[in-house]
Amino acid sequence: MKKVYFILISLILMLIGCSTNISTDPIIEEKQSDDFKLVINTDKGVYKTGETIEIESYLEYLGEEEIQLNQEPIITIIIRNKENGSIIKQVDFDNVKTTMEKGEKFSQNLVDFNLEKGEYELFVQMSPTTVGRTTYSLNTIPRILKVK
């Protein structure tokens, strides 16, 4: 009987320990279409309340030759409350132009901000833009960012 109690208590303690762990696994999400790659990432997927959050995002051109975009794309980082869908933070890239060379990136970083306890969807989206006759519109899949 003592063994049963010992095993039961051990299991409960393991479950409590697992549920309070803060994950150090980063969030990395990318979407590639032809010569473009859109990326968003954080250094981890779970933060403690009050902990500083940093997010990096970029659009990279992978093609060989310089290209001319018909218009500057609007590229936006979005943080949305998972529970009710409200947008918590929305930031447009501020270094976008109409030409890109091989390996060039348009990027935006969000640094030194905090979120309240909860679950959030993190993603980046790009408005449609045209190169020659081809139109590109990229969006990453929303990833869950947790604050405990």
Secondary structure as UniProt FT lines:
FT   HELIX           2..19
FT   STRAND          27..33
FT   TURN            34..35
FT   STRAND          36..42
FT   STRAND          46..47
FT   TURN            49..50
FT   STRAND          53..61
FT   STRAND          67..68
FT   STRAND          75..81
FT   TURN            82..84
FT   STRAND          87..92
FT   STRAND          99..100
FT   TURN            102..103
FT   STRAND          105..113
FT   STRAND          118..126
FT   STRAND          129..131
FT   TURN            132..133
FT   STRAND          134..136
FT   STRAND          143..147
//
